Amino acid sequence: MPPGAVVLNPSQRRAVQEITDHAVRRPQGTSHERVLYGDVGSGKTRVIMQVCRNLTSKYNTSAVVACPTNALVKQHAKSFVEEAGFDDSDVILVTSEEKKNIKEKKAPDDRSVIVVGTHALEHVHRSAHGGKKATVLFVDEHQKFGKSTIDEIAFQHSRKGKDGNYLPPLTVYVSATPIPRTTALAFAADIPVTYIDSRSAETHKRKTSVIKGKLGDTKEIDRQIFLHKKMGGLVILVCPCINSEDDVTDCRQAMDHVLDKLKVRPLDVGVVHGKMKREDLDSEIQRAKNGDTKIIVATSIVEVGIHIPQASLIVILDADRFGVSQLHQMRGRVGRAQKGQGPPVTPTCLIVCKDTDRPAIKALSESGIDNAVRDLVNRGPGDIHGMHAGDGEPIKQHGYMSGNNQDNHERLFPKA
């Protein structure tokens, strides 16, 4: 592994130090969980990469990174090699597609590795992919994982302590919009919080507009699409579903509008949704990153971790079908370029719906944690004490209980 480190700002360096110290100097009886909160564009991935560098190079241990999609797994793996300086052989992928090849790529037990995988990590024991035992498990976009899945992944990578008991790796929940249960546990001081209070310059100048109506009802949507396409930006049209019999704009209708009414060349338009074959999905995302695609018609699959720096306009159609945290996450797909490197146009999010008075639309804030707190207050914190006594039901991620946790907002999550 070559020398060097990921370029970090002061807030990111502080986050790296806090997590590294917690992972390697964890006294007995302290929490084995932590929250890494940073809004979209704050550099959470950079923090993850540098913590992993610290653990592998300075402390000779391994690290695990869990991601909700194959596309994000591959994106992280590429970043570990190209930005953090890891060798290809240092990064082990664990997905449903890669599981059959894991034994062939098994690392020696005395080697520090980075294991990056999807929910498939739940079914793969550490001994299958080899490498030294992990001291940290990052759960990226953790709102897409169930608590039982996270616990099982942690168990698969736990190690036996001096007292004979199994010690799980430090589990770090990473998100711009933590789920209600995690937010509530942070409020109760049961989970320490690391807060990245910086964002990219492009994200800071992002513009959000709410438009009443539907695709085709207003010229403003078409005008913005033409503007951003002309200026070299990538346009993302988000639909609630692939096909719909209801009065909802689906991917087929959005594609028809782009091709037939806007007269965009078919080669300039791509489609991204969860029913696509994995290789086709990866190909479409790569085409967009390469600049071959000018407009993407997608479902909410783009909500999670898709990083395309030239994306400058996202149009969320029938936005009242999405929750406030989803809207914030999808809005974060634009304005991700470093200062001076994106297209010369203001990153823009258009929220389009017939009912602009819906609570999720009116409550949408520029701050991810503000949106997470509203989600907590509206939906409740869930089961913060673990499994329900005797009934064996899974831990609930949200639900109501007495009290109002919003009072602790400023104490735990200072303003950026």
ABEGO torsion letter per residue (X at the ends): XBBEBBBBBAAAAAAAAAAAAAAAABBBGBBABBBBBBBBGAGAAAAAAAAAAAAAAAAGBBBBBBBABAAAAAAAAAAAAAAAGBBAAABBBBBAAAAAAAAAABBBAABBBBBBBBAAAAABBAAAAEEBBBABBBBBGAAABBAAAAAAAAAAABBBBAAGBBBBBBBBBBBABBBAAAAAAAAAGABBBBBBABBBAAAAABBBBBBBEBBGABAAAAAAAAAAAAAGBBBBBBBABABBABBBBBAAAAAAAAAAAAGBBAAABBBBBAABBAAAAAAAAAAAAAGABABBBBBAAAABGBBBAABABBBBBGAAABBAAAAAAAAAABGABBBGABBBBBBBBBBBBABAABAAAAABBABAAAAAAAAAAAAEAEBAAEBBBGAGBBBBABEBBBEBAAAAAAAABBBX
